[in-house]
């Protein structure tokens, strides 16, 4: 595998298992391409540079963490 340069296009596929994939996916509507299965959500990011992909990754992770916390809070309440 050749070393990745900072200004080369990149793609990233992240597969997450969760019992509420639609809820996680809804937090990504404006952030990334995604598909939901029965118990998983696949997130696909593409970018023109490593720096841009890293920024998009950070945004997606913040959205997923917020969604997960919200789902946990809702399940504890009811």
C-alpha positions in Angstrom: 0.0 0.0 0.0 1.4 3.4 -1.0 1.5 6.2 1.6 -1.5 8.5 1.6 -0.8 12.1 0.6 -2.6 14.9 2.3 -4.2 16.2 -0.9 -5.4 13.0 -2.5 -9.1 12.0 -2.6 -10.2 9.6 0.1 -13.2 7.4 1.0 -14.2 6.0 4.3 -16.9 3.5 5.2 -18.0 3.2 8.8 -20.4 0.4 9.9 -22.1 0.8 13.2 -24.2 -1.8 15.0 -27.2 -0.3 16.9 -30.7 -1.5 17.7 -32.1 1.9 16.5 -30.2 2.5 13.2 -32.9 4.8 11.8 -32.5 7.2 14.7 -28.7 7.3 14.3 -29.1 7.8 10.6 -31.5 10.7 11.0 -28.7 12.5 12.9 -26.6 12.2 9.7 -29.1 13.5 7.1 -27.1 16.6 6.4 -23.6 15.3 7.2 -23.0 12.1 5.2 -24.3 9.5 2.9 -25.7 6.5 4.9 -27.8 3.4 4.6 -29.7 1.7 7.5 -30.1 -2.0 7.9 -32.0 -4.0 10.6 -29.5 -3.3 13.3 -26.8 -1.3 11.6 -26.0 2.0 9.9 -23.3 2.3 7.2 -21.8 5.8 6.8 -19.9 6.7 3.7 -17.6 9.7 3.6 -15.6 10.9 0.6 -13.3 13.9 0.4 -10.7 15.6 -1.7 -8.1 15.7 1.0 -7.1 14.1 4.3 -7.7 17.3 6.1 -11.2 17.7 4.8 -12.0 14.0 5.5 -10.8 14.4 9.1 -13.1 17.5 9.6 -16.0 15.6 8.1 -15.2 12.6 10.4 -15.2 14.8 13.5 -18.6 16.3 12.5 -20.1 12.9 11.9 -18.8 11.6 15.2 -20.2 14.5 17.1 -23.6 14.0 15.5 -23.6 10.2 16.3 -22.5 10.8 19.9 -25.3 13.4 20.4 -27.8 11.0 18.9 -26.6 8.1 21.0 -26.8 10.2 24.2 -30.3 11.4 23.3 -31.5 7.8 22.7 -30.0 6.6 26.0 -31.8 9.5 27.8 -35.1 8.7 26.2 -34.8 5.0 27.0 -34.1 5.7 30.7 -37.1 8.0 30.9 -39.6 5.7 29.4 
